[in-house]
Amino acid sequence: MTWPIAEVARMSGVTSRTLRHYDEIGLLHPARIGGNGHRHYDEAGLLRLQQILLMRELGLGLREIAAILERQVDQVAALREHHGRLLAERDRLDVLAATVGRTIAELERDKDSDMAEISRPENLFRGFDTARYEADVREQWPQEAAQAGHFADTLTDSDVARLQQEATAAMVRMAEAMAAGAPVTDPAVQTEVDIHYRAICRMWTPTAAAYKALGQTYVDDAQWREAYDRVAVGLAAYQRDAMAVYADARLS
């Protein structure tokens, strides 16, 4: 039995365009192509698509997925491995959900307080997969990543708590500026960005391009975006835009 590409798209939530792209790059070939040019997929194709989507959920890129599928022999063993990864990811998300829940509870306890007054600000960041961000930094800016690593090694627990408190307070100030309608070019907003940049410089010194890329990460990465937007919806994009203005004006 085979299913046409439109039906596979409906069942999986993957667009027909994406399925055609998977075919073009050799990741997922249809079982047959009809006389009208429409692709049809069999059960093996659907199972392979499931594996692709599982690995995409785990953050793997298409090249990595293709390499894994190419050397895969035992499909059941592969699925067991994916299942284990999903369970680990579920546990991490449970911690992250609990983190958000605690934050909501803290804020509801006193609606007149701001995020800077949370007794343990480090709780805001429990469950975040920071190793993934560190790997990205090491790949793009290896020298800067080494500098950041050396800085981190010098920090005590109280230093970490203080830095997290400062970061949280800075997010709140940016949120207040955004809520007040201040443009990202506003001198007060740019002063906040300068504080942010100088804080980053304690770990490594970004170029204009690197600082812009960091700002884009706050929007593109789901966890960072949620961290910012949990303070105020749209804050991640506001922070990114303000950082871009700063980079163009001060770092170029």
LUMDO-732358 format. One record per atom (N, C-alpha, C): residue in three letters; x, y, z. Coordinates in steps of 0.1 Angstrom, whole numbers, padded with zeros to 4 digits, always signed. Layout:
N
ALAXYZ ...
END
This chain:
252
MET+0008-0012+0000 MET+0000+0000+0000 MET+0009+0012+0000 THR+0005+0022-0008 THR+0012+0035-0008 THR+0003+0047-0006 TRP+0009+0058-0002 TRP+0001+0070+0001 TRP+0006+0081-0007 PRO-0002+0089-0014 PRO+0003+0101-0022 PRO+0009+0111-0013 ILE+0017+0119-0019 ILE+0025+0129-0011 ILE+0016+0139-0003 ALA+0004+0142-0009 ALA-0005+0151-0002 ALA-0010+0144+0011 GLU-0013+0131+0010 GLU-0018+0124+0022 GLU-0007+0123+0033 VAL+0005+0121+0028 VAL+0017+0120+0038 VAL+0019+0133+0044 ALA+0018+0144+0037 ALA+0019+0157+0042 ALA+0008+0160+0053 ARG-0004+0155+0050 ARG-0015+0158+0059 ARG-0012+0150+0072 MET-0008+0137+0071 MET-0006+0128+0082 MET+0005+0133+0091 SER+0016+0137+0085 SER+0028+0140+0092 SER+0030+0155+0096 GLY+0023+0164+0089 GLY+0025+0178+0092 GLY+0036+0184+0085 VAL+0043+0176+0077 VAL+0055+0180+0069 VAL+0049+0185+0055 THR+0053+0196+0050 THR+0048+0202+0038 THR+0052+0193+0026 SER+0044+0193+0015 SER+0048+0186+0003 SER+0061+0192-0002 ARG+0064+0204-0001 ARG+0076+0210-0005 ARG+0088+0205+0002 THR+0087+0203+0015 THR+0097+0197+0023 THR+0100+0182+0019 LEU+0089+0175+0017 LEU+0090+0161+0013 LEU+0098+0160-0001 ARG+0095+0169-0010 ARG+0102+0169-0023 ARG+0116+0173-0021 HIS+0119+0182-0011 HIS+0133+0185-0008 HIS+0140+0173-0003 TYR+0134+0166+0006 TYR+0140+0154+0012 TYR+0144+0144+0001 ASP+0135+0143-0009 ASP+0138+0134-0021 ASP+0150+0139-0029 GLU+0150+0152-0031 GLU+0161+0158-0039 GLU+0174+0156-0033 ILE+0175+0157-0020 ILE+0188+0155-0013 ILE+0191+0141-0009 GLY+0182+0132-0013 GLY+0185+0118-0011 GLY+0182+0113+0003 LEU+0174+0121+0011 LEU+0171+0117+0025 LEU+0159+0108+0025 LEU+0149+0110+0017 LEU+0137+0102+0017 LEU+0131+0101+0003 HIS+0134+0090-0003 HIS+0128+0088-0017 HIS+0114+0082-0016 PRO+0105+0086-0025 PRO+0092+0079-0026 PRO+0094+0065-0031 ALA+0083+0057-0028 ALA+0083+0043-0033 ALA+0082+0043-0048 ARG+0074+0053-0053 ARG+0072+0054-0068 ARG+0067+0068-0071 ILE+0068+0071-0084 ILE+0063+0084-0089 ILE+0053+0081-0100 GLY+0041+0086-0098 GLY+0030+0083-0108 GLY+0033+0090-0121 GLY+0024+0086-0131 GLY+0025+0092-0144 GLY+0023+0107-0144 ASN+0016+0111-0134 ASN+0013+0126-0133 ASN+0024+0133-0125 GLY+0035+0126-0121 GLY+0046+0131-0114 GLY+0044+0132-0099 HIS+0033+0127-0094 HIS+0031+0128-0080 HIS+0038+0116-0073 ARG+0044+0120-0061 ARG+0052+0110-0054 ARG+0043+0102-0045 HIS+0046+0089-0043 HIS+0038+0080-0034 HIS+0048+0073-0025 TYR+0044+0072-0012 TYR+0053+0066-0002 TYR+0047+0053+0004 ASP+0056+0043+0006 ASP+0051+0031+0012 ASP+0053+0031+0027 GLU+0050+0020+0034 GLU+0052+0020+0049 GLU+0066+0022+0053 ALA+0076+0016+0046 ALA+0090+0019+0049 ALA+0093+0033+0048 GLY+0088+0040+0039 GLY+0090+0055+0037 GLY+0084+0062+0049 LEU+0072+0058+0053 LEU+0066+0065+0065 LEU+0075+0063+0077 LEU+0080+0051+0079 LEU+0088+0048+0091 LEU+0101+0056+0090 ARG+0107+0057+0078 ARG+0119+0065+0077 ARG+0116+0080+0080 LEU+0104+0085+0075 LEU+0100+0099+0078 LEU+0099+0101+0093 GLN+0093+0091+0100 GLN+0092+0092+0114 GLN+0105+0094+0121 GLN+0115+0086+0116 GLN+0129+0087+0122 GLN+0135+0100+0119 ILE+0133+0105+0107 ILE+0138+0119+0104 ILE+0132+0129+0113 LEU+0119+0129+0115 LEU+0112+0139+0123 LEU+0117+0137+0138 LEU+0119+0125+0143 LEU+0124+0123+0156 LEU+0137+0130+0158 MET+0146+0127+0148 MET+0159+0133+0149 MET+0159+0148+0148 ARG+0150+0153+0140 ARG+0148+0168+0139 ARG+0144+0174+0152 GLU+0135+0167+0159 GLU+0130+0171+0172 GLU+0142+0171+0182 LEU+0152+0162+0180 LEU+0163+0162+0189 LEU+0174+0172+0185 GLY+0171+0180+0175 GLY+0180+0191+0172 GLY+0191+0187+0161 LEU+0190+0176+0155 LEU+0200+0172+0145 LEU+0197+0178+0132 GLY+0208+0182+0125 GLY+0207+0187+0111 GLY+0205+0177+0101 LEU+0201+0181+0089 LEU+0198+0171+0078 LEU+0210+0163+0075 ARG+0222+0169+0074 ARG+0234+0161+0071 ARG+0236+0150+0081 GLU+0235+0154+0094 GLU+0237+0144+0105 GLU+0227+0133+0104 ILE+0214+0137+0101 ILE+0204+0126+0100 ILE+0207+0117+0088 ALA+0211+0122+0077 ALA+0215+0114+0065 ALA+0226+0105+0069 ALA+0236+0109+0076 ALA+0247+0101+0079 ALA+0243+0090+0089 ILE+0234+0093+0098 ILE+0229+0083+0108 ILE+0221+0072+0100 LEU+0212+0076+0092 LEU+0204+0067+0084 LEU+0212+0058+0075 GLU+0223+0064+0069 GLU+0231+0057+0060 GLU+0238+0045+0067 ARG+0243+0047+0079 ARG+0250+0036+0086 ARG+0241+0028+0095 GLN+0228+0031+0095 GLN+0218+0023+0103 GLN+0216+0010+0097 VAL+0216+0000+0105 VAL+0214-0014+0101 VAL+0201-0020+0107 ASP+0201-0019+0120 ASP+0189-0024+0128 ASP+0179-0013+0131 GLN+0168-0014+0124 GLN+0158-0003+0126 GLN+0152-0002+0140 VAL+0150-0014+0146 VAL+0145-0015+0160 VAL+0155-0009+0170 ALA+0167-0013+0168 ALA+0178-0007+0177 ALA+0179+0008+0176 ALA+0177+0013+0163 ALA+0178+0027+0161 ALA+0166+0034+0168 LEU+0154+0028+0167 LEU+0143+0034+0173 LEU+0144+0034+0188 ARG+0150+0023+0194 ARG+0152+0023+0208 ARG+0161+0034+0212 GLU+0172+0037+0204 GLU+0181+0048+0207 GLU+0174+0061+0207 HIS+0165+0063+0197 HIS+0158+0076+0196 HIS+0148+0077+0207 HIS+0142+0065+0211 HIS+0133+0065+0222 HIS+0140+0070+0235 GLY+0152+0065+0237 GLY+0159+0069+0249 GLY+0162+0083+0249 ARG+0166+0089+0238 ARG+0169+0103+0237 ARG+0156+0111+0240 LEU+0145+0107+0234 LEU+0132+0114+0237 LEU+0129+0114+0252 LEU+0131+0102+0258 LEU+0128+0102+0273 LEU+0137+0112+0280 ALA+0150+0112+0276 ALA+0159+0122+0283 ALA+0154+0136+0280 GLU+0150+0139+0268 GLU+0145+0152+0265 GLU+0132+0155+0272 ARG+0124+0145+0274 ARG+0111+0147+0282 ARG+0115+0151+0296 ASP+0124+0144+0302 ASP+0128+0148+0316 ASP+0134+0162+0316 ARG+0141+0166+0306 ARG+0147+0180+0306 ARG+0135+0190+0305 LEU+0126+0187+0297 LEU+0114+0196+0295 LEU+0106+0196+0307 ASP+0105+0185+0315 ASP+0098+0185+0327 ASP+0104+0195+0337 VAL+0117+0195+0338 VAL+0124+0204+0346 VAL+0122+0219+0342 LEU+0122+0221+0328 LEU+0120+0234+0323 LEU+0106+0239+0326 ALA+0096+0230+0324 ALA+0082+0234+0328 ALA+0081+0237+0342 ALA+0088+0230+0351 ALA+0087+0233+0365 ALA+0094+0247+0368 THR+0104+0250+0361 THR+0111+0263+0362 THR+0101+0274+0359 VAL+0094+0273+0347 VAL+0084+0283+0343 VAL+0073+0284+0354 GLY+0069+0272+0359 GLY+0059+0272+0369 GLY+0063+0280+0382 ARG+0075+0278+0386 ARG+0080+0285+0398 ARG+0081+0300+0395 THR+0085+0304+0383 THR+0086+0318+0380 THR+0072+0324+0380 ILE+0062+0317+0374 ILE+0048+0322+0374 ILE+0043+0324+0389 ALA+0046+0314+0397 ALA+0042+0315+0411 ALA+0048+0326+0418 GLU+0061+0329+0416 GLU+0068+0340+0422 GLU+0062+0353+0418 LEU+0059+0354+0405 LEU+0054+0367+0400 LEU+0039+0369+0405 GLU+0031+0359+0406 GLU+0018+0360+0410 GLU+0017+0363+0425 ARG+0027+0359+0432 ARG+0028+0361+0447 ARG+0028+0376+0450 ASP+0034+0384+0441 ASP+0035+0398+0443 ASP+0035+0405+0429 LYS+0023+0408+0424 LYS+0023+0414+0411 LYS+0030+0427+0409 ASP+0033+0434+0421 ASP+0040+0447+0420 ASP+0055+0445+0419 SER+0060+0433+0421 SER+0074+0431+0421 SER+0078+0428+0407 ASP+0091+0429+0404 ASP+0097+0425+0391 ASP+0106+0413+0392 MET+0111+0409+0381 MET+0118+0397+0381 MET+0131+0398+0389 ALA+0136+0410+0391 ALA+0149+0412+0398 ALA+0147+0408+0413 GLU+0135+0408+0418 GLU+0132+0405+0432 GLU+0130+0390+0435 ILE+0131+0382+0425 ILE+0129+0368+0427 ILE+0141+0363+0436 SER+0138+0356+0447 SER+0148+0353+0457 SER+0159+0345+0451 ARG+0156+0335+0442 ARG+0167+0327+0436 ARG+0166+0328+0421 PRO+0172+0338+0415 PRO+0171+0340+0401 PRO+0176+0329+0393 GLU+0186+0321+0398 GLU+0191+0310+0391 GLU+0180+0300+0387 ASN+0169+0300+0394 ASN+0158+0291+0391 ASN+0152+0294+0378 LEU+0154+0306+0373 LEU+0149+0310+0360 LEU+0155+0301+0349 PHE+0167+0296+0351 PHE+0174+0290+0340 PHE+0176+0275+0342 ARG+0170+0269+0352 ARG+0171+0254+0354 ARG+0164+0247+0342 GLY+0171+0237+0337 GLY+0165+0229+0326 GLY+0169+0234+0312 PHE+0177+0245+0311 PHE+0182+0250+0299 PHE+0194+0242+0294 ASP+0194+0238+0282 ASP+0205+0230+0276 ASP+0216+0240+0272 THR+0223+0245+0282 THR+0234+0255+0279 THR+0246+0249+0271 ALA+0248+0236+0273 ALA+0259+0229+0266 ALA+0257+0231+0251 ARG+0245+0231+0246 ARG+0243+0232+0232 ARG+0247+0246+0227 TYR+0244+0257+0235 TYR+0249+0270+0231 TYR+0264+0271+0231 GLU+0270+0265+0242 GLU+0285+0265+0243 GLU+0291+0258+0230 ALA+0285+0247+0226 ALA+0290+0240+0214 ALA+0289+0249+0202 ASP+0278+0257+0201 ASP+0277+0266+0189 ASP+0288+0277+0190 VAL+0290+0282+0202 VAL+0300+0292+0203 VAL+0314+0287+0200 ARG+0317+0275+0205 ARG+0330+0269+0202 ARG+0332+0267+0187 GLU+0321+0264+0180 GLU+0323+0261+0166 GLU+0325+0274+0158 GLN+0317+0285+0161 GLN+0318+0297+0154 GLN+0330+0306+0158 TRP+0332+0306+0172 TRP+0343+0315+0177 TRP+0351+0307+0187 PRO+0360+0298+0182 PRO+0367+0290+0192 PRO+0376+0297+0201 GLN+0383+0308+0197 GLN+0391+0315+0206 GLN+0383+0322+0217 GLU+0372+0328+0213 GLU+0363+0335+0223 GLU+0357+0325+0232 ALA+0354+0313+0227 ALA+0348+0303+0236 ALA+0358+0299+0247 ALA+0371+0298+0243 ALA+0382+0294+0252 ALA+0383+0305+0263 GLN+0382+0318+0259 GLN+0382+0329+0269 GLN+0370+0328+0278 ALA+0358+0325+0273 ALA+0347+0323+0282 ALA+0348+0312+0291 GLY+0354+0301+0286 GLY+0356+0289+0295 GLY+0366+0293+0307 HIS+0376+0300+0304 HIS+0386+0304+0314 HIS+0379+0313+0324 PHE+0370+0322+0320 PHE+0363+0331+0329 PHE+0354+0323+0338 ALA+0347+0313+0332 ALA+0337+0305+0340 ALA+0344+0297+0350 ASP+0356+0293+0348 ASP+0364+0285+0357 ASP+0367+0293+0370 THR+0367+0306+0369 THR+0371+0314+0380 THR+0360+0318+0389 LEU+0347+0315+0385 LEU+0335+0319+0392 LEU+0332+0310+0404 THR+0329+0316+0415 THR+0323+0308+0426 THR+0308+0307+0425 ASP+0302+0300+0433 ASP+0287+0298+0433 ASP+0281+0312+0435 SER+0286+0320+0444 SER+0281+0333+0447 SER+0282+0342+0435 ASP+0294+0341+0428 ASP+0295+0349+0416 ASP+0285+0345+0405 VAL+0282+0332+0404 VAL+0272+0328+0394 VAL+0258+0333+0397 ALA+0255+0333+0410 ALA+0242+0338+0415 ALA+0241+0353+0412 ARG+0252+0360+0415 ARG+0252+0375+0413 ARG+0250+0378+0398 LEU+0257+0371+0390 LEU+0256+0374+0375 LEU+0242+0370+0370 GLN+0236+0360+0375 GLN+0223+0356+0371 GLN+0213+0367+0375 GLN+0215+0372+0388 GLN+0207+0383+0393 GLN+0208+0395+0384 GLU+0220+0399+0380 GLU+0222+0410+0371 GLU+0216+0408+0358 ALA+0217+0396+0352 ALA+0211+0394+0339 ALA+0196+0394+0340 THR+0190+0389+0350 THR+0176+0390+0352 THR+0171+0404+0353 ALA+0178+0412+0361 ALA+0174+0426+0363 ALA+0175+0434+0350 ALA+0185+0431+0342 ALA+0187+0437+0329 ALA+0176+0434+0320 MET+0171+0422+0320 MET+0160+0418+0311 MET+0148+0426+0315 VAL+0146+0427+0328 VAL+0134+0435+0333 VAL+0135+0449+0328 ARG+0146+0455+0329 ARG+0148+0470+0325 ARG+0145+0471+0310 MET+0150+0461+0302 MET+0147+0462+0288 MET+0132+0460+0285 ALA+0126+0451+0292 ALA+0112+0449+0291 ALA+0104+0462+0294 GLU+0108+0469+0304 GLU+0101+0481+0308 GLU+0103+0492+0297 ALA+0115+0492+0291 ALA+0117+0502+0280 ALA+0108+0499+0268 MET+0107+0486+0265 MET+0099+0481+0254 MET+0084+0484+0257 ALA+0080+0482+0269 ALA+0066+0484+0273 ALA+0062+0499+0272 ALA+0073+0508+0275 ALA+0071+0522+0274 ALA+0071+0527+0260 GLY+0074+0519+0250 GLY+0074+0523+0237 GLY+0087+0529+0232 ALA+0097+0528+0240 ALA+0110+0533+0236 ALA+0116+0526+0224 PRO+0120+0533+0214 PRO+0126+0527+0202 PRO+0140+0521+0206 VAL+0145+0511+0198 VAL+0157+0505+0202 VAL+0169+0515+0201 THR+0167+0526+0193 THR+0177+0536+0192 THR+0178+0546+0204 ASP+0168+0545+0213 ASP+0167+0554+0224 ASP+0180+0553+0232 PRO+0186+0565+0236 PRO+0199+0564+0244 PRO+0198+0556+0256 ALA+0187+0556+0263 ALA+0185+0548+0275 ALA+0186+0533+0272 VAL+0180+0529+0261 VAL+0180+0515+0257 VAL+0194+0511+0253 GLN+0201+0520+0245 GLN+0215+0517+0241 GLN+0224+0517+0253 THR+0221+0524+0264 THR+0229+0523+0276 THR+0228+0509+0282 GLU+0215+0504+0282 GLU+0213+0490+0287 GLU+0221+0480+0278 VAL+0221+0482+0265 VAL+0228+0473+0256 VAL+0243+0474+0259 ASP+0248+0486+0262 ASP+0262+0488+0265 ASP+0266+0480+0278 ILE+0257+0480+0288 ILE+0259+0472+0300 ILE+0259+0457+0296 HIS+0250+0453+0287 HIS+0250+0439+0283 HIS+0263+0435+0276 TYR+0267+0444+0267 TYR+0280+0441+0259 TYR+0292+0440+0269 ARG+0292+0449+0278 ARG+0304+0449+0287 ARG+0303+0437+0296 ALA+0291+0432+0299 ALA+0290+0419+0307 ALA+0295+0408+0298 ILE+0292+0408+0286 ILE+0297+0397+0277 ILE+0312+0398+0276 CYS+0317+0410+0275 CYS+0332+0412+0274 CYS+0340+0407+0286 ARG+0333+0404+0297 ARG+0340+0398+0308 ARG+0344+0384+0305 MET+0336+0378+0295 MET+0339+0364+0291 MET+0346+0363+0278 TRP+0342+0371+0268 TRP+0349+0372+0255 TRP+0344+0385+0248 THR+0352+0389+0239 THR+0350+0402+0232 THR+0344+0400+0218 PRO+0331+0402+0217 PRO+0325+0399+0203 PRO+0328+0411+0194 THR+0330+0407+0181 THR+0330+0417+0171 THR+0316+0422+0168 ALA+0314+0431+0159 ALA+0301+0436+0155 ALA+0293+0424+0150 ALA+0299+0416+0141 ALA+0292+0405+0135 ALA+0288+0394+0145 ALA+0297+0392+0154 ALA+0295+0382+0165 ALA+0284+0386+0174 TYR+0284+0399+0178 TYR+0274+0405+0187 TYR+0260+0404+0181 LYS+0260+0407+0168 LYS+0247+0406+0161 LYS+0242+0392+0160 ALA+0251+0383+0158 ALA+0248+0369+0157 ALA+0243+0364+0171 LEU+0249+0369+0182 LEU+0244+0365+0195 LEU+0230+0370+0197 GLY+0227+0382+0193 GLY+0213+0388+0194 GLY+0203+0379+0186 GLN+0208+0375+0174 GLN+0199+0367+0166 GLN+0196+0353+0173 THR+0206+0348+0180 THR+0204+0336+0187 THR+0193+0337+0197 TYR+0192+0349+0204 TYR+0181+0350+0214 TYR+0167+0349+0207 VAL+0166+0351+0194 VAL+0153+0350+0187 VAL+0152+0336+0181 ASP+0163+0331+0175 ASP+0162+0318+0167 ASP+0161+0306+0176 ASP+0168+0307+0188 ASP+0168+0295+0197 ASP+0156+0296+0206 ALA+0148+0285+0205 ALA+0135+0284+0213 ALA+0137+0287+0227 GLN+0147+0281+0234 GLN+0149+0283+0248 GLN+0153+0297+0252 TRP+0162+0303+0244 TRP+0165+0317+0247 TRP+0153+0326+0245 ARG+0146+0324+0233 ARG+0135+0332+0230 ARG+0124+0331+0242 GLU+0122+0319+0247 GLU+0112+0317+0257 GLU+0117+0324+0270 ALA+0130+0324+0273 ALA+0135+0330+0285 ALA+0133+0345+0285 TYR+0135+0351+0273 TYR+0132+0366+0272 TYR+0117+0369+0271 ASP+0110+0361+0263 ASP+0096+0364+0261 ASP+0087+0360+0274 ARG+0093+0352+0283 ARG+0086+0349+0295 ARG+0086+0362+0304 VAL+0096+0371+0302 VAL+0095+0383+0309 VAL+0086+0393+0302 ALA+0086+0394+0289 ALA+0077+0402+0281 ALA+0077+0397+0267 VAL+0065+0395+0262 VAL+0064+0389+0248 VAL+0070+0399+0238 GLY+0079+0394+0230 GLY+0085+0403+0220 GLY+0099+0408+0225 LEU+0103+0405+0237 LEU+0115+0410+0243 LEU+0127+0405+0236 ALA+0127+0392+0231 ALA+0138+0386+0224 ALA+0142+0394+0212 ALA+0131+0397+0204 ALA+0133+0405+0192 ALA+0138+0419+0195 TYR+0132+0425+0205 TYR+0136+0438+0209 TYR+0150+0439+0213 GLN+0155+0429+0221 GLN+0169+0428+0225 GLN+0178+0427+0213 ARG+0174+0418+0204 ARG+0182+0416+0192 ARG+0184+0429+0184 ASP+0172+0435+0181 ASP+0173+0448+0173 ASP+0181+0458+0180 ALA+0180+0459+0193 ALA+0188+0469+0201 ALA+0203+0466+0200 MET+0206+0453+0200 MET+0220+0449+0199 MET+0226+0452+0185 ALA+0218+0450+0175 ALA+0222+0453+0161 ALA+0225+0468+0160 VAL+0217+0476+0165 VAL+0219+0491+0165 VAL+0232+0494+0172 TYR+0234+0488+0183 TYR+0247+0490+0191 TYR+0259+0486+0183 ALA+0258+0474+0177 ALA+0269+0468+0169 ALA+0273+0477+0158 ASP+0263+0482+0151 ASP+0265+0491+0139 ASP+0272+0504+0143 ALA+0267+0509+0155 ALA+0272+0523+0159 ALA+0285+0522+0167 ARG+0287+0512+0175 ARG+0298+0512+0184 ARG+0309+0502+0180 LEU+0306+0491+0173 LEU+0315+0480+0171 LEU+0320+0479+0157 SER+0314+0486+0147 SER+0318+0485+0133 SER+0330+0493+0130 
END
